[in-house]
Amino acid sequence: MKLLIAFFKDKTREISLYAGTVGIFIVVAFLYNIRMDALKYALLLVILWLLLYVITEYHRFRVHKRTSRVQESSGTGLSGITGDL
């Protein structure tokens, strides 16, 4: 659960951008009297696209956090590398 909260904190910018975009679409549709059926269908497609994006980004985020935690615990991070070049 902590990892999911960290993920959403990391993606705050993208979430707010999406919410603003959806808000603009809703306001424009209301002002121009566009049929809500068409708008609902378009929003459903956008939500499905966003869901796929969030799932793939969360997977990358989780893998990155897991590998960085393993490197910290084993001491194999790049900060410990010394040598002559």
N, C-alpha and C positions, 0 to 999 in steps of 0.2 A: 504494500500500500504506500509506503514511503517513497518507493521508486516511482510509482505512478504520480504522486504529488510533485516530486522533483521534475518529472517529465513535463507536467502541465505548467510548472513555474518556468521551465526552460523555453516552452513554446508559447508564452503569453503574447508575444508580439504577433505571431501567426494567427492565434485564436482571435485577438482583437481585430486584426485585419479582415478576417473572414466574417466576423459579426458585423463590422461596418459595411462590408460589401452586401451582405444579405439585407441589412437595413436600408441601404440605398435602393436595392431592387424593389423592396416592399413599398417604399415611399413613391418611387416612380410609377409602379404599377397602380397604386392607389390614385395618384394624381391624373394619370391618363386613362383611368377606368379600364384597365386590361383585365380580361377574365381571370378570375382567381384560379380556375382549374388549370389553365396553362402555367400560371406562376407556381402553383403547388407542384406540378409535375417537374418543372425546371428545378425548383428547390430540392425536390426529392433526389434528382440526379446529382445535384451538387453535393448534397449531404452524403450520398453513397460514395462519391469521389473523395470527399474529405475523410470519410471513415477509412477507406483504403489507404489514404496518405497517412493518417494518424497511426494505423496499425503498423505500417512499414517503418515509420519514423520511431515509434515506440520500440520496435524490435531492435533497430540500430542503436537507440539510446541505451537499452537494457544490455546489449552485448558490449557496448563501449564501457559502461559502468562496471560490468562484471570483469572484463579484461583489465581495466585499470585497477580494480580492487585486488585482483590476483597478482598483478605486477607489484603493487605496493606491499602485499604481504610476503611475497617471495623475494623481494629486493632486486628484481631483474629490470627495474626501470632504467631509462636512458641516463638518468642523473648519476648513476653509479659507474658509468663507463669512463675510464681514463686511459689514455694511451697516446702514443706519438703518431702524428699524421705526416 
